[in-house]
Amino acid sequence: MKRRTFIHGSLGVLGANLLASTALSQDKKAIVWWYESAAPENQENLRTLLVEPFNAAHPEYELSIDFRGMELDKQLRIAMLSGSGPDIVYTAGPSYVASMAQAGQLLPLDEYAAKLGWIDRILPVFIELGRYGDKLYALPKTYETLGLFYNKTLFDANGWTAPKTIAELETLAEAMKAKGLVPFAAGNADWRPTNEHYVSIILNSVAGPDSVYKALIGEIPWTSEPFVKAIDTLNKWWQAGYFGPNYFSLTGEQAFAQVATGQAGMAPTGTWNFQNVSRYFPQNNAEPAFVGFPSAEGVAYPIYALGIGSTFSIAASSQNPDGAAAVIDYVFSDKFYGDMNTVWQGEWNTPLRDLSKIQLGDSVLPLYSEAMKALAASVDANQYGYTTWTFLPPATDTYLVSGMEEVWLNKITTQQFLETVDKTFQQEKGEGKVPAIPAR
């Protein structure tokens, strides 16, 4: 999902099944998947690279995809409560899965994982992240990380190099401001949770992933000194104008485009924005670049914060769980990975353990392939950080989004913000709502 998702949106008529066949043959079993938003060209990609080949390879089934747009989460929650809805349950991340699993709305996937070989094909950390209690309930559609996109052409013209430390980043940001550039291309007009992208970056790159891990498992509170330092640093950047004057009026895509045009210097954002690189950099005769976000003193570089943009589960009420499992299995094939990532980068980085057999088209930027391989190697080596939307429980994550704005707008202090984060987290932890946290 857009980080996470909803970057583009062709919502269509609510509830209209845009990829369904006009009628199902009586001898075919329906498989229904509710999806989010997708641009017209990506709806076509789903039709030609998933729906049609899957149905051709599985004549006993009929897969259809129903685009629900930004209402997907709301509609899904209502449908799950009533025992209706799709066969394939598509959520915004593990924190959503935990609550659904707790409510008995999802089917355990352990037997399918063993039978279809998912345990061997998928990076182990993602198997663990999909567990609730001692059962597997979800697998990620895509995993992602946060880093620093920048305009290499602009950097070369000014003699700048990509920063590796927070000190180097701040020096560079001031140099950009002096030239009339916005240091950080950013905007949350279309997706308010964009706020937590920067909280995730700062928690991992300043407080460090070890501190985040300890807080997630309850060893230290979120009010601890490393987190105070991190949020104070992020607030300092906001007050210094690093995010520019139009954060609340720019969409994520509009902001990202400013890096290609040279209006902004850098974009601290996620790998989902690779899908926007080809839209803006070539037409501006600019070369894109992507690196890990700089780290504070005492924190390793680079830290790749691990995020899950969306997950697959099977509804407990599904009348065709075997068909739903077959679709998920198809998505986790080498061929589908290569075909879909050739035309739609950043949204289909399924967590395959071995990417050596993947064939990507000639049109795919080497930059994307290199970034995905580096991320896969980092995760497989257990060297990663934590994104808030993946590892925090839902109420804590929701507060994080609004609370960070209150800090930026001087309505509350860092201490007050972290006290509420910690109080909400401890309550949810006691209720068993914290997603699975794999041991480091």
C-alpha positions in Angstrom: 0.0 0.0 0.0 1.1 3.5 -0.6 3.1 4.3 2.2 2.5 3.5 1.9 -0.3 3.4 -0.7 -2.9 5.4 -2.3 -0.2 7.3 -4.3 -2.3 7.2 -7.3 -5.9 6.6 -7.4 -8.5 5.7 -9.8 -11.3 4.9 -7.4 -13.9 4.0 -9.9 -17.4 3.2 -8.9 -17.5 2.0 -5.3 -17.8 -1.8 -5.2 -17.5 -2.2 -8.9 -15.5 -5.2 -9.8 -13.2 -3.8 -12.4 -11.4 -7.0 -13.2 -14.2 -9.5 -12.8 -15.4 -11.6 -15.7 -18.9 -10.8 -16.9 -20.1 -14.1 -15.5 -18.6 -17.1 -13.7 -19.0 -20.5 -15.2 -20.9 -22.7 -12.8 -18.0 -25.1 -12.6 -15.5 -22.5 -11.5 -15.0 -21.3 -7.9 -14.8 -17.6 -7.4 -11.8 -16.0 -5.6 -12.5 -12.4 -4.6 -9.7 -9.9 -3.7 -10.5 -6.4 -2.6 -7.6 -4.0 -3.6 -6.9 -0.4 -2.8 -6.3 2.3 -5.5 -4.3 1.8 -8.6 -3.6 4.1 -11.6 -5.3 2.9 -14.8 -2.0 1.5 -16.2 -1.5 -0.5 -13.0 -5.0 -1.8 -13.1 -4.1 -3.1 -16.5 -0.9 -4.6 -15.2 -2.8 -6.5 -12.6 -5.2 -7.8 -15.2 -2.6 -8.9 -17.7 0.1 -10.1 -15.3 -2.0 -11.6 -12.5 -5.7 -12.2 -13.2 -5.5 -13.5 -16.7 -2.4 -15.8 -16.3 -3.6 -17.1 -13.0 -7.1 -18.0 -14.3 -5.5 -19.6 -17.4 -3.2 -21.7 -15.2 -6.1 -22.6 -12.8 -9.2 -23.4 -14.9 -11.0 -24.5 -11.7 -10.9 -21.0 -10.3 -12.0 -17.5 -11.3 -10.0 -14.7 -9.7 -11.4 -11.2 -9.7 -10.0 -8.0 -8.2 -12.3 -5.2 -6.9 -10.7 -1.8 -6.5 -12.0 -0.1 -3.3 -9.7 2.9 -3.2 -9.2 4.8 0.0 -12.3 3.2 1.6 -10.7 -0.2 1.5 -9.7 -0.4 5.2 -13.1 0.9 6.4 -15.1 -1.4 4.2 -12.9 -4.4 5.1 -13.4 -3.9 8.8 -17.2 -3.7 8.4 -17.2 -6.8 6.2 -15.0 -8.8 8.4 -17.2 -8.1 11.4 -20.2 -9.5 9.6 -18.4 -12.5 8.2 -18.7 -11.3 4.6 -16.2 -9.7 2.3 -13.3 -11.0 0.1 -11.5 -14.3 0.2 -8.1 -12.6 0.1 -7.8 -10.1 3.0 -5.5 -7.2 2.1 -4.4 -5.0 5.0 -2.1 -2.1 5.6 0.3 -4.1 7.8 0.9 -6.4 10.7 -0.8 -4.2 13.3 -4.1 -4.7 11.4 -3.5 -8.4 11.2 -3.1 -8.8 14.9 -6.5 -7.4 15.7 -8.2 -9.5 13.0 -6.5 -12.6 14.1 -7.4 -11.9 17.7 -11.0 -11.6 16.6 -10.9 -15.0 14.8 -11.5 -13.4 11.4 -8.5 -14.9 9.7 -7.6 -18.4 8.7 -4.3 -19.8 9.9 -1.9 -20.3 7.0 0.6 -22.8 8.6 -0.6 -25.8 6.5 -0.5 -23.9 3.3 3.0 -22.5 4.1 4.3 -26.0 4.7 2.4 -27.6 1.7 3.3 -24.8 -0.8 6.9 -24.2 0.4 6.5 -20.7 1.6 8.7 -21.3 4.6 11.7 -22.0 2.3 10.9 -19.3 -0.3 10.2 -16.3 1.9 12.7 -14.4 4.1 12.3 -15.9 7.7 11.7 -12.5 9.4 8.5 -12.1 7.4 7.2 -15.5 8.4 7.6 -14.4 12.0 6.0 -11.0 11.4 2.9 -12.7 10.1 2.4 -14.8 13.3 -0.1 -14.0 16.0 0.3 -16.3 19.0 1.8 -19.5 17.6 0.0 -19.4 14.2 0.8 -17.8 10.9 -1.9 -15.5 9.7 -0.3 -13.2 7.1 2.4 -12.7 4.5 3.5 -9.4 3.1 2.7 -8.3 -0.5 5.6 -6.0 -0.4 8.3 -4.9 1.9 10.0 -1.6 1.8 12.5 0.6 3.5 13.2 4.3 4.0 16.2 6.1 2.7 17.3 9.2 0.8 16.5 9.9 -2.8 18.4 12.8 -4.4 19.1 14.4 -7.7 22.7 13.3 -8.6 22.8 15.8 -11.5 22.1 18.6 -9.0 24.6 17.3 -6.5 27.3 17.0 -9.1 26.7 20.6 -10.3 27.1 21.9 -6.8 30.0 19.6 -5.7 27.8 17.9 -3.1 28.1 14.3 -2.0 25.5 12.1 -0.4 25.7 12.5 3.4 26.4 9.5 5.7 26.1 11.2 9.1 23.5 13.5 10.7 26.1 16.3 10.9 26.8 16.0 7.2 23.1 16.0 6.4 22.5 19.2 8.4 25.4 20.9 6.8 24.1 20.0 3.4 20.6 21.1 4.2 21.9 24.5 5.3 23.8 24.8 2.0 20.6 24.0 0.1 18.6 26.6 2.0 21.3 29.2 1.1 20.7 28.5 -2.5 16.9 28.8 -2.2 16.2 25.1 -2.3 13.9 23.1 0.0 16.2 20.6 1.7 13.5 17.9 2.1 10.9 17.3 -0.5 7.9 16.3 1.5 4.1 16.6 1.7 1.2 15.0 3.4 -1.8 16.5 1.7 -3.0 13.1 0.3 -1.7 10.8 3.1 -1.5 12.2 6.6 0.5 9.2 7.9 3.4 10.5 5.8 4.3 12.1 9.1 5.4 8.8 10.5 7.8 8.2 7.7 10.0 10.8 9.3 9.4 9.5 12.8 10.5 6.1 11.6 13.6 7.5 10.0 14.6 9.5 13.1 14.0 6.7 15.6 16.2 4.3 13.7 18.9 6.7 12.5 19.3 8.7 15.7 17.9 6.6 18.6 19.1 3.4 16.8 17.4 0.1 16.0 18.6 -1.5 19.2 16.8 1.1 21.3 13.7 0.7 19.2 13.8 -3.0 19.6 14.1 -2.7 23.4 11.1 -0.4 23.5 9.0 -2.7 21.3 9.6 -5.7 23.6 9.0 -3.6 26.7 12.6 -3.4 28.1 12.7 0.4 28.0 9.9 3.0 27.8 9.3 5.3 24.8 10.2 8.2 27.0 13.9 7.1 27.2 16.6 9.5 26.4 17.5 8.1 22.9 13.9 8.8 21.8 13.9 12.3 23.3 17.0 13.1 21.3 15.5 11.6 18.2 12.2 13.6 18.3 14.0 16.8 19.3 16.2 16.4 16.2 13.2 15.9 13.9 11.5 18.9 15.5 14.7 21.0 15.0 14.6 20.2 11.3 11.0 21.2 11.1 11.5 24.5 12.8 14.6 25.2 10.7 12.4 24.9 7.5 14.0 21.7 6.1 10.5 20.5 5.1 9.7 23.7 3.3 6.6 26.0 3.5 4.1 23.8 1.7 4.2 20.4 3.6 0.5 20.4 4.4 -0.6 21.4 0.8 1.7 19.1 -1.3 0.9 15.5 -2.1 3.6 13.0 -1.8 4.0 12.7 -5.5 4.1 16.5 -6.0 6.8 16.8 -3.4 8.9 14.0 -4.9 8.7 15.6 -8.3 10.5 18.6 -6.9 13.6 16.6 -6.4 13.7 15.8 -10.2 13.1 19.5 -11.1 15.8 20.7 -8.7 13.4 22.7 -6.5 14.2 20.4 -3.6 17.5 18.8 -2.7 16.6 15.5 -1.2 13.6 13.3 -0.4 13.7 11.3 2.8 11.1 8.7 1.8 10.5 5.1 1.0 11.3 2.7 -1.8 7.6 2.9 -2.9 8.7 6.2 -4.7 10.7 4.2 -7.2 7.5 4.1 -9.2 7.7 7.9 -9.5 11.4 8.0 -10.6 10.6 7.2 -14.2 7.7 9.8 -14.3 9.9 12.8 -13.4 13.6 12.3 -13.7 14.0 11.5 -17.4 11.9 14.5 -18.5 14.0 16.8 -16.4 17.3 15.4 -17.7 18.2 14.4 -14.2 19.9 11.3 -12.8 18.3 9.8 -9.7 20.1 8.3 -6.8 19.1 6.5 -3.6 21.1 5.8 -0.5 20.6 4.8 3.1 19.5 7.6 5.4 22.4 9.2 7.4 23.1 8.0 10.9 23.9 9.7 14.2 27.1 9.1 16.0 27.1 5.6 17.5 24.6 4.3 15.1 25.7 2.1 12.2 25.3 3.2 8.6 23.3 2.5 6.7 20.2 1.4 8.7 17.4 0.1 6.5 14.2 0.4 8.5 12.0 -2.6 7.6 8.5 -1.9 6.6 5.6 -3.9 5.3 3.4 -1.9 3.0 0.5 -4.4 2.9 -0.3 -8.0 3.7 -2.2 -11.0 2.4 -4.4 -13.2 4.6 -7.3 -15.5 4.0 -10.7 -14.8 5.6 -11.9 -17.3 8.0 -15.3 -17.0 6.3 -13.9 -17.7 2.9 -15.8 -20.3 0.8 -12.7 -21.0 -1.3 -9.6 -20.9 0.9 -7.6 -23.2 -1.3 -8.2 -20.9 -4.3 -7.1 -17.9 -2.2 -3.9 -19.7 -1.2 -3.2 -20.5 -4.8 -3.4 -16.8 -5.7 -1.0 -15.9 -2.9 1.4 -18.7 -4.0 1.3 -17.3 -7.6 2.2 -13.9 -6.3 5.3 -15.4 -4.6 6.7 -16.9 -7.8 9.9 -15.8 -9.4 8.2 -15.1 -12.7 5.5 -12.9 -11.2 8.1 -10.9 -9.3 10.1 -10.3 -12.4 7.1 -9.4 -14.6 5.4 -7.1 -12.1 8.6 -5.4 -10.9 9.5 -4.7 -14.5 6.4 -2.5 -15.0 5.5 -1.4 -11.4 8.5 -0.8 -9.1 8.2 -0.2 -5.4 4.9 -1.8 -4.8 5.5 -5.5 -5.5 8.8 -6.2 -3.7 7.6 -9.6 -2.4 10.0 -11.0 0.3 11.5 -13.8 -1.7 14.6 -15.2 -0.1 16.6 -15.7 -3.3 16.5 -13.0 -6.0 19.3 -14.6 -8.1 16.8 -16.2 -10.5 14.7 -13.1 -11.0 14.6 -11.7 -14.5 13.7 -8.0 -14.8 13.1 -6.1 -18.0 15.7 -3.9 -19.6 13.6 -0.8 -18.8 14.2 -1.3 -15.0 16.7 1.1 -13.6 19.8 -0.7 -12.1 19.3 1.7 -9.2 16.1 -0.1 -8.2 17.5 -3.6 -8.6 20.6 -2.7 -6.5 18.4 -1.1 -3.8 16.1 -4.2 -3.5 19.1 -6.6 -3.4 20.8 -4.5 -0.7 17.5 -4.5 1.3 17.1 -8.3 0.9 20.6 -9.0 2.0 20.2 -6.7 5.0 17.1 -8.4 6.2 18.5 -11.9 5.6 21.5 -10.9 7.7 19.2 -9.6 10.5 20.5 -6.1 10.0 17.5 -3.8 9.9 15.5 -1.2 11.7 11.8 -0.8 12.4 9.1 1.2 10.7 6.4 2.4 13.0 3.5 1.3 10.7 4.8 -2.2 10.7 5.8 -2.8 14.4 3.6 -0.5 16.5 0.1 -1.6 17.5 -2.8 0.4 15.8 -3.8 3.0 18.4 -0.1 3.9 19.1 0.6 4.2 15.5 -2.5 6.4 14.9 -1.5 8.7 17.7 2.0 9.0 16.4 0.7 10.6 13.2 -1.3 13.3 14.8 1.0 13.8 17.8 4.0 14.5 15.7 2.1 17.4 14.0 1.3 18.8 17.4 5.0 18.8 18.3 5.9 20.6 15.0 3.2 23.2 15.5 4.3 23.8 19.1 1.1 22.5 20.7 2.9 19.9 22.8 6.5 19.2 23.8 8.6 16.2 22.9 8.2 14.9 26.4 4.4 15.1 26.3 4.4 13.4 22.9 6.5 10.5 24.1 4.5 10.1 27.3 1.3 9.6 25.3 3.1 7.2 22.9 4.4 5.2 25.8 1.1 5.2 27.7 -0.9 4.1 24.6 1.7 1.4 23.7 1.8 -0.1 27.2 -2.0 -0.4 27.2 -2.0 -2.1 23.8 0.9 -4.3 24.8 -1.1 -5.5 27.8 -4.0 -6.3 25.4 -1.8 -8.4 23.2 -2.1 -6.0 20.2 1.7 -5.5 19.6 2.7 -7.3 16.3 5.2 -10.1 16.5 8.8 -8.7 17.1 11.4 -11.1 15.8 14.5 -11.4 18.0 17.5 -9.5 16.8 
